[in-house]
Amino acid sequence: MAKKTRQKKQVTPERLMELSFAYAPPLIISAAADNKVFDALENSAKTAEEVAKEIRASPRALRILMNALVGLDLLKKDRRGRYSLTAESAAFLISKKPGTHAGFFGTIAPQLISRWLRLTDIVREDRPVVAVNQETEGTEFFSQLVENIIPMSYPAAQKLADHLKIAKMENEIRVLDLAAGSGIWGIALAQKSPRVQVNAVDWAGMIPTTKRITEKFGVRDRFNFIEGDLLEANFGTGYDVATLGHILHSEGEERSRQLLKKTFRALKSGGAIAIAEWLVNDQRTEPLPSLMFAVQMLVNTEKGDTFSFNEIKSWLEEAGFKKVRKLEAPGPSPLILATKP
């Protein structure tokens, strides 16, 4: 009896065609955020003409843009042609809400995307468009970025504070917030206890931004500031906690290993280090967002990359840390924690 031949699944270009428009969603969201489309719909459903009149935009252009947002499940549209927010856009794209991502999409995303247009040359030359890990080029970029990405780090920082039982500690808690940026990691810890004192380290040009945001969160009086490059600044010693919130990926392997050794020396015995990162697996085959973020580092830094938990674990152990572990927390990856013996 003749065996049945198994037909191979036909390969089509459909997925590639979908990927060819992958640039579009963040730019569509950016245009809507910049033009206050989501804000205009915060309190009631409206037609494209009504929104156009309110935000002084073209009714035709808005209709096209808002229909695309319906396709992206960021707006809803009823039979009378009125648009309204979804739960997702209401939570994260209203400009004045605490957890908003509107600022990132409106101002930072287009700037980042424009640099990716040079990716072909970057792959050939291994030279970033702008080296944002350097103080001269990076200060202006990060001054715009850090407040817009607070929603990415704040929930994880709060989870860290709860895990460390900051609120229950009776003695002074000294925190070293490295590459502080907005200061959100130190802010979250300081909000848990009046005993928390934070030393925030960053470039001199970044410190005014950190001061402004700590003032906004009401904890400015519990922050001191150390200006300078991470490998050159004098951290001091005797810290209970050190936080490295999304910094290793822009530093690259060599500087990251040096930084972890320096941080080890700054902590007291029993002190904890907490690292937030975009982690990849050991084979560097997933998850996709972390793999794409590595390309982001290729475009924007000289030595940046994304790393696996086991890579960072080996660097921590090389520095002298023990009990390297993961802490599940909101964000792109779990936090990495370790303890100084």
Buried (B, 14 or more C-beta within 10 A) or exposed (E): EEEEEEEEEEEEEEEEEEEEEEEEBBEBBBBBBBBBBBBBBBEEBBBBEBBBBBEEBEBEEBBEBBBBBEEBEBBBBEEEBBBBBBEEBBEBBBBEBEEBBBBBBBBBBBEBBEBBEBEEEBEEEEEBBBBBBBBEBBBEBBBBBBBBBBBBBBBBBBBBBEBBEBBEBEEEBBBBBBBBBBBBBBBBBBBBBEBBBBBBBBBEBBBEBBBBBBEEBEBBEBBEBBEBEBEEBEBEEEBBBBBBBBBBBBBBBEBBBBBBBBBBEBBEEEBBBBBBBBBBEEEBEEBEEBBEBBBBBBBBBBBBBBBBBEBBBBBBEEBBBEEBEEBEBBBBBBBBBBBBE
